[in-house]
Amino acid sequence: MADRGLRAPAWLEELVRTKRPPVPWRDVVRFALSITGPLAMVALLGRLADPAALGAGVFATTGALAATLAPQGGPLRTRLRRVVAAAGFGTVGLAAGEAATGTGWQPVLVIGVLSAVAALISSIDAALSLGALQLLVYAALSSGLQTPLPLHVEVGFFVAGGVWATALVLVQARTEPADPDRTAVGAVFTAIGDLLAAVGTPRTDDARRALTGALNTGYDRVIHSRSRSSGRSQELAELAGVLNAAAPLVEGAVATARAGVPADPVDVTAAHALGAAVAQRRPLVGDRPAALEDGPATRRAVRHGVRLVWDVVGDPDERASAAVPRARLPWRLRLRDLADRTTGNADSRAFVVRLTLCMVAAEVARQRLPIERPYWVLLTVAVVLKPDFGSVFGRAVQRGAGTLLGVLLGSALLAVLPRGGWVLLAMAVFAAVLPWARDANFGLFSVFQTPLVIMLLDLAAPSPSSLVLPRLVDTLIGCAIVLVIGYLLWPQTWRAPLDDALRGAAVALDRFVDAAFTGSPEETRRARRGSYRALTELQTQLQRRLSEPPPISTRAAAWYPVIIQLERTSDAVTEAVIAMRSGDPVPPRGQVHVLRRAIRELDDDLRLHRFPDDTEIHAEGVLAPVAREVDAARRLVRAQAPGRH
């Protein structure tokens, strides 16, 4: 009991949790070379004492920094898209920031408009969200950083630095031994093998979630990220075919895990062999497993899925024919979809207001408060309030703590290192650590990014050692603006997005049940992917909420059993599909309708925070296990309903 009393709160443990990712050595080398390369060139030319040459090197380095931080793995096309978005919007921000200098209403208006535009852009996709961040970051820098260079020269060197960093991205891509697309698809079969091997052990749930994550990644990279472009390669079509052919095997593996039936070791070995063959582009080793005529239905379903994929992976013609091309939508529908994700989306509109209010407040603070480097407040607000990097509260606290340590570290080094080559060496070291720190913890990333930025800005505009405290104050002001205006006073803080994600998972489950018992096999597979995607999003939102203080983290933790139960229900539906394919009768539509009505009522219970109906669902045959899982979910919701205790 004494040990338990000394433990930190769960939300605080989640907040400071640090992963231990492997060191990405190629990224380490690229970061060090691309970020410090422009300034190293100025040093080699002996022009560090020339203000114009030094300013050119600084702006080239800022462009290289934007382009270097952009790619985070994935296909080369996706990485380049992120680089172009970051560098392109950074250039726009650099130019627009000139109109936000000085005092008065004009800078406030400029920052407000840029913030609204950035918020709308963020809702389109991940690459443009990253570009929106760079738009705000470099607008803030441009509004406060004064150099002897004219604007068009600053922009020119910024673009040159981005081109330099892009060239190194291309060089790195040429040296990588594996195609990320193939690796992603191969990981699906490796995850299937791991799930089959974990059946009957405590690792089963984690292995099933790992399979869901691998499937999501595979489809995102191969189909969504790259098949939109015209002129898809034959290899991409084949990889898409392999993913499509994997659906029966995935269903069989999930049903086997759900039933607790130990998998045949032959199938485990075959799944791993398929993963290695796809990822490494090598022939399959061994013979195709023989068909099973008897035994549990789930084991026969797995063997059937293995044999189907074995044929596809072993025959290029089968891989190509299995691919389903993605139809290109008319431009009117694409525009309508774009409007739905931006101005037509309530969450997107709310984020526009939130980000604009916070950035305008930061601009007013910049003008009214006696602070040395006021653009640091704008930078802090922009970085902390991005919607796609986790909890706002967690980022604010981690950013504040990380920047505190980073400012002390950077200022200490500037106090002891002579300006010139030693500063560049320190910058290279901090740049090299960034790719590892980014995967470990947002606060740790700030610890190493902050001294890098401080040293860079100090080269452009030398500052006295007494600026350490003002830098810390600026960071704390920015974090306070986000916590108060963008977090505490915002209604969504106390109800979204976990509630919305719970309802989304319930709706996706209803669609899965409908497709499983009344739809075609392709509709069933599509609905199953949708259900597991919704559950993955639900798990992500749960992790974000667990890093926030009570009562938010406490409430999120209380919903965890419901989330697990929804996962079990989706697995039960998959098991029922396998049973029907093995000869079990299809349940009557009336029973399916009753089950779907219960799931829809579960959605209403979650949305309205009311007690579910105590009536149990009566079903027979393959539908009975699904009904039991839905009943269990409803009981858990009753236990969490407001006023229950």
Secondary structure, 3 states (H helix, E strand, C coil): CHHHHHCCCHHHHHHHCCCCCCCCHHHHHHHHHHHHHHHHHHHHCCCCCCHHHHHHHHHHHHHHHHHHHCCCCCCHHHHHHHHHHHHHHHHHHHHHHHHHCCCCHHHHHHHHHHHHHHHHHHCCCHHHHHHHHHHHHHHHHHHHCCCCCCHHHHHHHHHHHHHHHHHHHHHHHHHCCCCHHHHHHHHHHHHHHHHHHHCCCCCHHHHHHHHHHHHHHHHHHHHHCCCCCCCCCHHHHHHHHHHHHCHHHHHHHHHHHHHCCCCCHHHHHHHHHHHHHHHHCCCCCCCCCCCCCCCCHHHHHHHHHHHHHHHHHHCHHHHHHHCCCCCCCCHHHHHHHHHHHCCCCHHHHHHHHHHHHHHHHHHHHHHHCCCCCCHHHHHHHHHHCCCCCCCHHHHHHHHHHHHHHHHHHHHHHHHHCCCCHHHHHHHHHHHHHHHHHHHHCHHHHHHHHHHHHHHHHHHHCCCCHHHHHHHHHHHHHHHHHHHHHHHHCCHHHHCCCHHHHHHHHHHHHHHHHHHHHHCCHHHHHHHHHHHHHHHHHHHHHHHHHHCCCCCHHHHHHHCHHHHHHHHHHHHHHHHHHHHHHCCCCCCCHHHHHHHHHHHHHHHHHHHHCCCCCCCCCCCCCCHHHHHHHHHHHHHHHHHHCCCCC
